[in-house]
Amino acid sequence: MSAGTHTPQPGAAPLGRMIAAQAAFETRMLLRNGEQLLLTVIIPSLLLVLFSTVDIVDTGDGRAVDFLAPGVLALAVMSTAFTGQAIGTGFERRYGVLKRLGASPLPRWALMTAKTLSVLVTEVLQVALLTVIALALGWSPRGNPFSVLLLLLLGTAAFSGLGLLMAGTLRAEATLAAANLVFLLLLVGGGVIVPLERFPGAARAVLELLPISALSDGLRDVLQGGASVPWGAAAVLAVWAVLGLGAAARFFRWE
């Protein structure tokens, strides 16, 4: 046996393995959090079932589930990429978790990549569950699945940027209150449950520029109307993604 065979070789693991491990950890923490499960799974599912089976809101011609399913999918993306990520990251920042992770061999950009992967994994589970529920309620989706994927990815990028911006600039308690308030306001005024046509013209013109409205209407154009790619909605989401991620990268405070 040659000398040095058992000599330790300390060092960081390969970058890809570190990102995968951190993403798996982030996903487990997210799925174990009761409050996050309420936002990401239970509330969207209940809204879909309730408003599809009870005639509470006039959703226009056709079955209610055909209008509601795309909006609830958009709500699920917002609940995970924006609300859940903002609250979770905000408290990690307050308790010094981000500061400690920033001093680890895992680069900061890789940490954000792991968080993004965790969001995407959670969204896949959400979309699968909500799709099964909607199909059981009689949903008949149409359109190109690649257009749906494009809109979901753009929506994730837009909401992730806004969530990280909020978590990295506000105190954790303020982030908790603000993220939940924004969630409720966009649920009501973002075209998720109530069609934007029900709002006055001036208010509607402003609401259509919100990321939740663009994502809801874009998914509805594809899944309900059979459109190819709703470029207007995609452009709105792309602008929000660039602005949100750019501002988060510029103003995020790790301590």
DOSE-100368 format. One record per residue: residue in one letter; x, y, z of N, C-alpha, C in turn. Coordinates in pm, whole numbers, plus 32768, in hexadecimal, padded with zeros to 4 digits. Layout:
N
AXYZXYZXYZ;...
END
This chain:
255
M80567F898000800080008000805A807C8000;S804880D47FA1809E814A7F96807981B17FFF;A80DE8203802180C7826B8085806582D2804F;G8010830080A87FB2836980837F3083378049;T7F1B82B080497E9F827B80107E2682AE805A;H7E3282BA80DF7DC182E381327DCC8375815E;T7E1E83C181197E2B844E813D7DAC849A8118;P7D6E84E181777CF4852B81577D0E859680EE;Q7CAC85AD809C7CB4861480367C3B86718044;P7C4386CC80A67BD0872580BE7BBA87828047;G7B3D87A680337B1B88017FC57A8687FE7FAC;A7A59885D7F6079CB88677F4279A287F97EE0;A792587CE7EEC78EE876E7E8D78DC87B37E06;P78CB87677D9B78B287A47D18783988027D1F;L783F886F7CD577D988D67CDC774D88A17CBD;G7743884C7C5976C188157C35768487C47CA7;R76D987777CED76A887277D5D767B87807DD0;M76C587ED7DE9769D884A7E537617888B7E34;I760488B57DB8758588F47D92751288917DA0;A752788157D7174BE87B07D7B749A87937E0C;A74FF87877E6274E6876C7EEF749B87DF7F31;Q74C3885B7F13748088CE7F4D73F188D97F19;A73DC88BD7E98735588C17E6072FB88597EA1;A733087E07EB872E287787EFA72BF87A17F89;F731F87DE7FCE7305880D8056729A887A8057;E72A688DA7FFC724489477FF571B889107FD8;T71AF88AD7F81712D88737F5F70F0882C7FD6;R714287DF801F710F8799809670DD87FD80FE;M71288867811470FE88CB8176707C890E814C;L706E892880CB6FF58968809A6F7B890F80AB;L6F8B888E808C6F1A883280926EF6880C8121;R6F53882181806F368803820C6EF788788256;N6EF588EC82176EC1896482576E2A896A8243;G6DDF896482B16D4E896482A96D1589E08269;E6D4B8A54828D6D198AD182546D308AD681BD;Q6DA48AA781916DC28AA881026D688A4580B7;L6D4D89D180F46CF3897180B56C6789AC80A7;L6C3E89FB810B6BBB8A3C81036BB58A99808B;L6C1F8AE780766C228B4680086C328B017F81;T6C888A9B7F7B6CAE8A637EFB6C5289F57ECA;V6C1189AF7F256BC0893B7EFD6B2E89497F25;I6B1689617FA56A8D89587FD96A3589C97FA4;I6A638A467FAD6A108AB67F8169F28AAE7EEC;P6A558A9B7E926A318A8F7E0469D18A1C7DE7;S69E589AA7E29698C89377E1268FE89557E40;L68F089927EB5686B89B37EE868258A197E8F;L68708A7D7E6368348AE27E0B68048AA37D89;L68538A4A7D52682E8A087CD467AF89B67CE6;V67A889687D51673289147D6866B889697D88;L66C889CC7DE166568A1C7E0E66178A697D9B;F66688AB77D5366318B0E7CEC660B8AC27C6D;S663B8A467C5F661289F47BED658E89AE7C05;T656D89977C8264F4894B7CA3648389A07CDA;V64A28A187D09643B8A717D4064378AEF7CEB;D63C08B157CC163B08B897C6863B68C097CBA;I64328C367CD664468CAE7D26646E8D247CCE;V64C88D0C7C7164FC8D767C1964D88D557B8A;D64A98DB97B40648A8DA87AB3650C8DA77A63;T65308D337A3065AD8D2679E465968D2A794D;G651F8D51792465038D5C789564CE8CDB785B;D64D38CD277D6649F8C5C779164F78BE377AC;G64BB8B6D779F65068AF277B365088AC87845;R65498A59785F65508A2478E665B18A77793A;A658E8A8479B965DF8AD67A12666D8A9F7A1F;V667B8A1A7A2166FF89E07A35675D8A0179C3;D67288A147948677E8A3678D767BA8AC178E7;F676F8B1B792867A58BA1794568008B9F79BF;L67D98B537A25681E8B5A7AA568A28B0F7AA6;A68AB8A9E7A6269248A4B7A6A69A38A977A42;P69A58ADF79D16A1F8B2B79B16A418B957A1A;G69DB8BD97A4E69F48C3E7AB56A2C8C027B34;V69FA8B8F7B5B6A2B8B4E7BD56ABA8B1A7BC0;L6ADB8AEE7B476B668AC87B2B6BC28B407B3A;A6B948BB57B0B6BE38C2F7B1C6BF18C527BB0;L6B858C407BFB6B888C5C7C8B6BEB8BFF7CD1;A6BF28B817CA76C508B237CE36CE08B4E7CCB;V6CFD8B7F7C536D848BB07C356DA48C277C8F;M6D468C847C9C6D5E8CF97CF06D718CD27D82;S6D218C757DB46D298C4F7E416DB18C127E63;T6DEC8BC97E056E6D8B8A7E1F6EE28BE67E00;A6EE48C1D7D856F568C6C7D596F5E8CF37D9E;F6EEB8D2D7DC06EED8DB17E006ED48DA77E96;T6E5B8D837EBD6E368D8A7F4B6E8A8D2D7FA0;G6E8F8CAD7F7D6EDA8C4E7FCD6F6F8C6C7FD0;Q6FA78C8C7F5C70368CA77F56705A8D287FA1;A70058D8F7F9570208E0C7FDA70218DF88072;I6FBC8DB380A56FB38D9F813670258D468168;G703C8CD6812370A68C7B814F712F8CBB814A;T714F8CFF80DD71D28D3E80CF71E18DB3812F;G71738DFB814871788E6C81A5719E8E408231;F71658DD3826171868DA382E7720F8D6082EB;E72398D21827E72C28CED827973268D5F8284;R73078DCD824573608E42824D73628E7A82DA;R72EF8E7F831B72E98EB883A273378E638405;Y732B8DDF83FD736C8D87845D73FE8D69843B;G74318DA983D274BD8D9883B174DD8D1D8360;V74768CD58332748F8C5C82E474D58C7E8261;L74A58CE6821E74E18D0D819F75728D3981B1;K758C8D7E821F76168DAC823976728D348249;R76458CCF829276998C5882A676AA8C0B8224;L763D8BFF81D676498BB9815776A38C0680F7;G76A08C8B810276F58CDC80AD77888CC880C9;A77A98C9A814278348C808166785D8BEF814A;S78018B9E811878208B1380F9785D8B09806E;P788D8A92804878C58A837FC0785F8A987F51;L77DD8A977F7377758AAC7F10776D8B407EEA;P778C8B657E6F77848BF37E4876F68C297E59;R76EC8CAB7E6876698CE77E7D760E8CD47E04;W76478CDF7D8C75F48CCB7D1675C38C3A7D10;A76158BDB7D4075EC8B4F7D41757E8B377DA8;L75828B817E1875188B777E7B74948BA57E3E;M74968C157DF6741C8C457DB673ED8BE47D49;T744C8BA47D0674288B3E7CA373E28AC97CE6;A74158AA07D5973D68A317DA2734A8A567DD0;K73378AD27DFD72B28B007E2572538B007DAE;T72858B297D3B72328B2A7CC3720B8A9C7C9B;L72698A3F7CA2724A89B37C8371E2897C7CE4;S71ED89A17D63718A89757DC6710089A97DA3;V70F88A277D7870788A617D4F703F8A147CD8;L709489F37C76706589AD7BFF703289217C22;V707988DB7C7A704C88557CA36FC3885E7CE7;T6FB388C07D3F6F3388D17D846EC488F27D21;E6EE389467CBF6E7E896B7C5C6E5388F37C08;V6EB1889B7BE86E8D88237B9D6E2787D17BEA;L6E3E87C27C6D6DDF87787CC16D5987BF7CC7;Q6D5C88457CD46CDF88917CD86C9088817C57;V6CD488967BE76C8F888E7B656C5488047B4F;A6C9E879D7B756C6C87147B656BED86FF7BB8;L6BF1872A7C366B7D87187C8E6B0587677C5B;L6B1A87E67C3B6AAB883A7C0E6A72880A7B89;T6AC887D67B336A9787A27AB36A3E87297AC8;V6A6686D17B236A13865B7B41698B86877B79;I698C86E77BD6690E87177C1068B687577BA4;A68F387AA7B4F68A687EE7AE6686B878B7A83;L68BA87267A5C688786C17A00681386737A3F;A681D86587AC067B086137B05673186687B09;L674286ED7B0566CF87487B05669987627A78;G66D587237A1466A38731798C66F087907934;W676987B6795C67B88814790D67E387D4788A;S67DC8822781F680787F3779B687088547763;P68EE88457789695688A3775B6974889176C8;R699B8900768969C688FE75FD6A4B894875F2;G6A7D895475786AF389A575636B7589577567;N6BE289A0754E6C67896675456CA7895D75CF;P6CCF88E675FB6D0D88DA76816D908927768C;F6DD78939761D6E54898576236E398A1A7640;S6DC98A4D76116DA38AD676306D828AE476C4;V6D3F8A7E76FA6D218A7E778A6DA28A7C77DA;L6E018A2777B16E818A1F77F86ECC8AA477F2;L6ECB8AE5777F6F0E8B6677716ED38BCD77D0;L6E4E8BD377D56E0C8C34782D6E298C1678C0;L6E288B9678E56E448B7279706ED38B967997;L6F328B80793D6FBC8BA2795A6FCF8C397966;L6F918C85790B6F9A8D1679136F578D4A7992;G6EE58D0F79B56EA18D377A306EF48D177AAB;T6F358CA47AAB6F8C8C7F7B1A6FFE8CE17B29;A703D8D067AB970AB8D657ABE707D8DED7AF1;A70088E1A7AC26FD58E9C7AEC6FB78E9E7B81;F6F6F8E397BB16F498E377C3E6FC08E197C98;S701F8DCA7C6970978DAF7CBA70E68E2F7CCF;G70F78E7D7C64713F8EFB7C7270FD8F587CD5;L70788F647CCE70308FBC7D2970368F887DB8;G702D8F037DC970348EC97E4F70BC8EDC7E8E;L71278EC57E4171AE8ED87E7671CB8F6B7E92;L71978FC37E3F71A890527E577168907B7EDB;M70EF904A7EF570AB906A7F7270F6902E7FE8;A711F8FAF7FDD71638F6C804C71EA8FAA806A;G722C8FE0800472B29015801672B990A7803B;T724790EA804272479179806271F3919D80DC;L718E914C80FD71379169816E715A911181E5;R7130913C825C713C90E782D370E1906E82C4;A71029002830970B88F8582F970248F968319;E70058FDF83866F798FF283AC6F2E90438342;A6F7290A8830B6F3590F882A16F2090A58224;T6F81904D82056F738FF581926EFD8F9781A3;L6EED8F60821B6E7D8F0582376DF88F4B821D;A6DE88FC482546D6B900D82446D56903781B3;A6DBE906E81746DB190A380ED6D9890338088;A6DDD8FC380966DCD8F5580376D408F1C803D;N6D0A8F0B80B56C828ED780C26C1B8F3B8090;L6C338FBD80A96BD7902480796BD690277FE0;V6C4C90247FA46C5490247F116C108FA87ED9;F6C228F367F196BE18EBB7EED6B498ECC7EE8;L6B0F8F037F526A7E8F157F586A4E8F7B7EF0;L6A988FEA7EE26A6F90517E826A74901C7DF3;L6ADE8FD47DD26AE98FA07D4A6A888F2D7D31;L6A658EE47D9A69FE8E7C7D8C697A8EB97D62;V69588F2D7D9D68D98F6F7D7F68DF8FBB7CFB;G694D90057CE46953905F7C7369AA90337C01;G69D68FB57C016A328F877B9A69F58F2F7B31;G69708F287B2A69308ED57AC569348E407AE3;V69538E1C7B5E695A8D8E7B8268CE8D537B90;I687A8D947BDE67F28D667BF7678C8DBE7BB0;V67A08E427BB967438EA37B7E677D8ED17AF9;P67328EC27A8B67658EF07A0867848F857A0A;L67F08FAC79C86816903979C467AC908E7980;E67579051792D66EC909B78EB668890D5794E;R6686909F79C8662790D07A2C665691537A6C;F66D3917B7A54670A91F47A9066F5926B7A32;P66EF92E67A6A66E5935E7A156759936779B4;G674493AF794667A893B578DC683093E5790A;A68359453795668B5948A798368FD942779DF;A68B393EB7A3D68F0938A7A99691F930F7A4D;R68D292E679EB68F6926F799F697892857952;A698992FD791A6A03931B78CE6A7E930E7925;V6A73933279A56AE493267A026AF692957A2D;L6A8892517A4D6A8F91C87A7D6AC9916A7A14;E6AB2918579946AE5912F792A6B7D912E7923;L6BBC9193795F6C4E919B795C6C8F915279D2;L6C3F911D7A2D6C7690D37A9D6CA390487A70;P6D0B90117AAE6D3B8F8D7A846CD48F1E7A96;I6C858F257B016C218EBD7B166BB58EC37AAB;S6B908F3C7A806B2C8F4B7A176B618F187992;A6BDF8F3C79746C1B8F0D78F76C258E7578F4;L6C4C8E3979656C588DA8796A6BD08D657963;S6B6E8D9979AD6AE78D5F79AB6AAA8D66791F;D6AAD8DDF78E56A708DF078616ABD8DA577F5;G6B438DA378016B918D59779F6B728CC477A1;L6B6E8C8A78196B4B8BFC78256ABC8BE377F6;R6A648C41781069D88C3277E469CE8C38774C;D6A1B8C91770E6A1A8C9A767C6A468C16763C;V6AA78BD5767B6AD98B5776446A7E8AE27667;L6A618AD276E66A1B8A5A771569848A5F76FD;Q694C8AD876F768BD8AE576DF68A18B0E764E;G68F28B6A761B68D98B9C759469278B557527;G69898B03754C69D58ABA74E86A3C8B0D749F;A6A648B8074D76AC78BD674956B4F8B917492;S6BA38BBD74376C298B84742D6C828BBB749B;V6CB68C3574886D048C7874F06CCB8D057503;P6C968D2575786C648DAE75926CD98E0C75AC;W6D0E8E4675416D898E94754B6D7A8F0D75A5;G6D038F4875A96CF08FBC76016D058F987693;A6CC58F2A76BE6CD58EFD77486D658ED37763;A6DA38E8F77036E2E8E6577146E8A8EDE7722;A6E6F8F4876D56EC38FC076DD6EB590047765;V6E3B900C77986E269049781D6E728FFA7887;L6E698F7678836EAF8F2378E56F478F3178D6;A6F778F39785970078F487844703A8FCB787D;V6FEE9037786D701690B878A4701B90B2793C;W6FB59077797A6FB490697A0B702990137A3A;A70498FA979EF70B88F517A15713C8F9C7A12;V71548FEA79A871D09035799D71DA909E7A0C;L716D90E87A21716E91507A88717E91147B14;G713290AA7B317136906F7BB671BB902E7BD6;L71ED8FDC7B7A726C8F997B9372DF8FFC7B95;G72D990607B3D734290C57B3D734691157BBD;A72D0913E7BEE72CA918A7C6B72F391347CE1;A72CB90B37CE072F3905A7D4E738A90487D52;A73C790377CDD745890287CD9749F90A77D07;R7463911A7CEE74A391997D10748F91BE7DA3;F741A91A67DDA73FA91DB7E5F73F091737ECD;F73FD90F17EAB73F090897F12745E90997F7A;R7433909C7FF9749390A4806A7494901D80B0;W750B8FE380BF75178F5E80F975138F608191;E75228FD581CD75238FDC826074B59039828F;
END
